[in-house]
Amino acid sequence: MKKDGDVINGMDDWESTLDNIDWKEVLQEIDSALLDNLAAELGFRSYELLKRASQMLTPDYYLIHLSDGRWGLWSPTHYKHQDPIFAHSREEMFALIQDGFQLPNEEAVQYVQETLDSVRQTQRCIQCGFEFDPGDPLREEWGMESGVKAPEQFCSPECAMESVVKQLKKDHGWE
């Protein structure tokens, strides 16, 4: 049975622990988790990969062209209260942007058209199912000439190796 002194000491410890929490760090961790959730919603392994595969439209909004043909407009700053917006075609995305941003002049219309033209379509990894940018310069670092069969179908060296190991196990009856 706990004594009153034990309860008070326990509360003092709890209050002391609470006072020592770095709330700024906690909020940064929550923001990071929300951005990773945004990436997952768009089919990416991480926020960093999503951002690298996307094209900036404005400092607050990015465009993505997914492997299934859909276009997405997303915002890291507005994500907490605004889900990504999807369109089934480039023309539909242009119309959504034109309506949503109230493009003020022909120069703005031209900028949006050029930005849409510069968005590369992502691919889906055949091993893990995540989206990836096939033109990401970091992919060159893991050796497209490595002899791995169809490396363009994998998002990472890990997925390519997993696929090779899986095939070896299957071929040799090691499963």
C-alpha positions as CSV (number, residue, x, y, z in Angstrom):
1,M,0.0,0.0,0.0
2,K,1.3,3.4,-1.0
3,K,1.7,6.1,1.6
4,D,0.7,9.7,1.0
5,G,4.4,10.6,0.8
6,D,5.0,8.1,-1.9
7,V,2.1,9.5,-4.0
8,I,3.4,13.1,-3.6
9,N,7.0,12.0,-4.4
10,G,5.6,10.2,-7.5
11,M,3.7,13.4,-8.6
12,D,6.8,15.5,-8.0
13,D,8.8,13.1,-10.2
14,W,6.1,13.2,-12.9
15,E,6.0,17.0,-12.8
16,S,9.8,17.2,-13.0
17,T,9.8,14.9,-16.0
18,L,7.1,17.0,-17.6
19,D,9.0,20.2,-17.0
20,N,12.1,18.7,-18.7
21,I,10.4,17.8,-21.9
22,D,11.7,19.7,-24.9
23,W,8.3,20.6,-26.4
24,K,9.9,22.1,-29.5
25,E,11.5,18.8,-30.3
26,V,8.2,16.9,-29.7
27,L,6.4,19.2,-32.1
28,Q,9.2,18.7,-34.7
29,E,8.8,15.0,-34.3
30,I,5.0,15.3,-34.8
31,D,5.5,17.5,-37.9
32,S,8.0,14.9,-39.3
33,A,5.5,12.1,-38.7
34,L,2.7,14.0,-40.4
35,L,4.9,14.6,-43.4
36,D,5.8,11.0,-43.6
37,N,2.1,10.2,-43.4
38,L,1.6,12.6,-46.3
39,A,4.2,10.7,-48.2
40,A,2.6,7.4,-47.5
41,E,-0.8,8.8,-48.6
42,L,0.8,9.6,-51.9
43,G,2.5,6.1,-52.1
44,F,6.1,7.1,-51.1
45,R,8.4,5.5,-48.6
46,S,9.4,8.8,-47.1
47,Y,8.7,12.6,-47.2
48,E,12.2,13.2,-48.6
49,L,11.6,10.9,-51.5
50,L,8.2,12.4,-52.2
51,K,9.6,15.9,-52.2
52,R,12.5,14.9,-54.6
53,A,10.0,13.3,-57.0
54,S,7.7,16.4,-57.0
55,Q,7.9,19.7,-58.8
56,M,7.4,22.9,-56.8
57,L,4.5,25.0,-58.1
58,T,4.7,27.6,-55.4
59,P,6.7,27.7,-52.2
60,D,3.7,26.0,-50.5
61,Y,2.5,23.6,-53.2
62,Y,4.0,20.8,-55.1
63,L,2.9,18.7,-58.1
64,I,3.4,14.9,-58.6
65,H,2.5,12.6,-61.5
66,L,1.9,9.1,-60.1
67,S,2.6,5.8,-61.8
68,D,-1.1,5.1,-62.1
69,G,-1.6,8.2,-64.2
70,R,-3.1,10.4,-61.5
71,W,-1.8,13.9,-60.8
72,G,-1.5,15.2,-57.3
73,L,-1.2,18.7,-55.8
74,W,0.0,18.7,-52.2
75,S,1.3,21.1,-49.6
76,P,3.7,20.4,-46.7
77,T,2.5,23.6,-44.9
78,H,-1.3,23.1,-45.4
79,Y,-1.3,19.3,-45.1
80,K,-2.6,19.4,-41.5
81,H,-5.9,20.8,-42.7
82,Q,-5.9,20.1,-46.5
83,D,-5.5,16.7,-48.1
84,P,-3.7,16.3,-51.4
85,I,-5.9,17.1,-54.4
86,F,-6.0,14.5,-57.2
87,A,-6.8,14.7,-60.9
88,H,-7.0,12.0,-63.5
89,S,-5.3,14.0,-66.2
90,R,-2.9,16.9,-66.8
91,E,-5.8,19.0,-68.2
92,E,-7.9,18.3,-65.1
93,M,-5.0,19.3,-62.8
94,F,-4.5,22.5,-64.8
95,A,-8.2,23.3,-64.4
96,L,-8.0,22.7,-60.7
97,I,-5.0,24.9,-60.3
98,Q,-6.5,27.6,-62.4
99,D,-9.7,27.6,-60.3
100,G,-7.9,27.2,-57.0
101,F,-5.2,29.8,-57.5
102,Q,-7.2,32.3,-59.6
103,L,-4.4,32.7,-62.1
104,P,-4.1,36.5,-62.6
105,N,-2.6,36.8,-66.0
106,E,-1.3,35.0,-69.1
107,E,2.2,34.9,-67.5
108,A,0.9,32.9,-64.6
109,V,-1.0,30.5,-66.9
110,Q,2.2,30.0,-68.9
111,Y,4.2,29.3,-65.7
112,V,1.7,26.6,-64.6
113,Q,1.7,25.0,-68.0
114,E,5.5,24.9,-68.0
115,T,5.6,23.5,-64.5
116,L,3.1,20.7,-65.4
117,D,5.3,19.9,-68.5
118,S,8.3,19.5,-66.2
119,V,6.8,16.9,-63.9
120,R,8.2,13.4,-64.4
121,Q,5.9,10.5,-63.9
122,T,6.9,8.2,-61.1
123,Q,7.0,4.4,-61.2
124,R,5.9,1.8,-58.7
125,C,8.6,-0.5,-57.3
126,I,7.7,-4.1,-58.2
127,Q,9.2,-5.3,-54.9
128,C,7.8,-3.0,-52.2
129,G,5.1,-1.2,-54.1
130,F,6.3,2.3,-53.2
131,E,6.4,5.1,-55.8
132,F,9.8,6.4,-56.9
133,D,11.2,8.9,-59.3
134,P,13.0,6.9,-62.1
135,G,15.0,10.1,-63.0
136,D,16.3,10.7,-59.4
137,P,20.1,11.4,-59.7
138,L,20.7,9.4,-56.6
139,R,19.6,6.3,-58.5
140,E,22.7,6.6,-60.6
141,E,24.8,6.1,-57.5
142,W,23.7,2.6,-57.0
143,G,24.8,1.4,-60.4
144,M,22.2,1.0,-63.1
145,E,24.9,-1.0,-64.9
146,S,25.2,-3.4,-62.0
147,G,23.7,-6.3,-64.0
148,V,20.5,-6.4,-61.9
149,K,17.7,-7.5,-64.2
150,A,15.5,-4.5,-65.0
151,P,16.8,-2.1,-62.2
152,E,14.5,0.6,-63.4
153,Q,11.6,-1.4,-61.8
154,F,13.1,-1.1,-58.3
155,C,13.1,1.9,-56.0
156,S,16.3,1.0,-54.2
157,P,19.2,-1.3,-54.2
158,E,17.6,-3.0,-51.2
159,C,14.5,-3.9,-53.2
160,A,16.6,-5.1,-56.1
161,M,18.6,-7.4,-53.8
162,E,15.4,-8.6,-52.1
163,S,14.0,-9.5,-55.5
164,V,17.2,-11.4,-56.5
165,V,17.3,-13.3,-53.1
166,K,13.6,-14.2,-53.4
167,Q,14.2,-15.5,-57.0
168,L,17.3,-17.5,-55.9
169,K,15.3,-19.1,-53.0
170,K,12.5,-19.9,-55.4
171,D,14.8,-21.3,-58.1
172,H,16.7,-23.5,-55.6
173,G,13.7,-24.6,-53.5
174,W,15.0,-22.8,-50.4
175,E,11.7,-21.4,-49.5
